[in-house]
Amino acid sequence: MSMQGTVAPLGRARGGDSKFLYSSISFFSEFCPSQWIPTQRTEGDGGDSRTCWFVALAGKRHSETIQQKVQHYVLQLPSVKVHLRPPPPRYNGTKVALLMEERSIKHLTPLLLHTIYVLPPDWQLLYFGSAESLAQVNQSIAIQHHQTDGKLGLKVAPQNASYDAKEQRNRLLTDVAFYKEYLPKAEWLLMHHADSILCANAPHDLNDWLKYNYGHWNGGGGLSLRRVSRIRQVLSFQSRQDDQDSEDKWLTDRIKVLPNVKLPKYEAEKKFAVEGVWDEKPMGIHVPSSNDVLLRDVWDDPERRKQILEYCPEIKIIVAMKLERERCQEEKVDEQAEAAKQAEIAKQAEAEKLKEAEQRVEEEEKKKKKIEEEKQEKEPEESKPSE
């Protein structure tokens, strides 16, 4: 639908430039029905044609009056000055989540994007990777957008940050030079491995844990919150020797003996992250990829597995799973055999319980019978007359 309009000047408003009123009245000639029958309404014509043309004709007849009224009210508007300033920086580098992963694993880009959206607004995410893995994630338009926004930073990982060379990584994270060069402003650091996930349904976020000085918790080193100033304090007077404890345990053992250190209690630890200790609503989950099987205390219980998948469905990003149609027939047969075996075990257990219950009833009956017999034996003796 084409629209032809007339332009009427409004004059100069106080403190402002000339403004113009754009009125488009002639478009009614196309908007309204082409035929108007005063004594009849046509159903389905999209509206009342008589009203439509009345508005059009009245608008044309009183357009000058309308323009004068609008100009009068525009002149009553106060003068407004707009000062355009760049917004303050959203991130100051004091709160950083760090993911170091040189391998080009398939779930890397989805994991980075998920972490970005779950992190609190004032936290940045740094990803240190190899040239190959950086090229992989940089193909994502969403990744590029978050780099421009400043939420995400991508860097080539230090040479001794290899995932496979654990001792080299232990040395890196216990070297004060690493924090000075790569995290110069960081006060809070979330170590986030590629086998960890933050749960979007969690009732807590990272900022709720800043009252503690260090967090080597149920998530282990793979998902842990650390206060960098405390790490610097330890490294100022102690050095880790090669092949000692892993970096997270080594730092924890030393930070917890510093003066004025506040560490979380066990109940609080459980709510930070789940690895080998169960909690119903953790902030995150760490599934160590170095293990061939999932930790039994958490994953062996079918009800717990179901609860995890309902509460934190994004765990599927880091845990290899197969759809039903993708599973091999042998796997299905094995599962059916295992289910049958478990059902037989449960049946036997139930039979044992029933047998034990029957034995208890039988023993109770024997006791009652014995008591009754003893009672009957005593009654004749009591009935004999005393001499």
Disulfide bonds with the S-S distance in Angstrom:
Cys32-Cys52 1.81
Cys199-Cys312 2.36
